[in-house]
């Protein structure tokens, strides 16, 4: 993927070392240099995970049958008034999602935090700023994508979502995906990836692969949550590799 000068600046601000492409050599017919310096033993596996009916084994989630898909405004009202699990008792407001309802890219995280609960928007604060920088490094911004979470309400003390809470919110997320119809889904973090793809595979083993969601299948790429990258900045290099994989998969469709 060829990077513009402004994208290089964003990557440098993220602390990611980037190398510009070299011109093709005159002799030997060698390929151009890569965008990023190779890390021995850390090159992402770009193999495609085969689509099959074994959803748990292959990381493919199917849409629930028999669900009524509401129109977008009706779905927003439904989420805003949801009382399907006890999380509604402690929320300031639900966090439906933000961005372009016709976006090609859909980003799915875990659950709202304290600031998201207060503002009603996903991925704000430091993690949100880092996510914005990651998007800009790809030439995107949050107005061009749609961002949502597995849960629409904040769990107390930002604990991991419980299975019954995820189940209560699952149809809302499925309807959002069915309405947006993205050409690519980026799963941000272990909780989002495992619940979207119905698997218990560790996130480290899901990185660098192509998964699919739904029917017709939507490509899914898994990467680390921005909050994790703030705690573990050395992993930003791996996250950038994931973003490159996502862009390559997206470009295959254009």
ABEGO torsion letter per residue (X at the ends): XBBBAAAAAAAAAAGBBBBBBBBBBABGGBBBBBABBBBBGABBBABBBBBBABAAAAGBBBBBBGBBBBBAAAAAAAAAABAABAAAAABABBBAEBEBAABABBBBBABBBAAAAAAGBBGBEAAAAAAAAAAAAAGBBAAABBBBBABABBBBGGBBBBAAAAAAAAAAAAAAAAAAGBABBBBBEAAAAAAAAGBABBAAAABGBBBBBEOBBBBBBBBBBAAAAAABAAAAAAAAAAAAAAAAAAAAAX
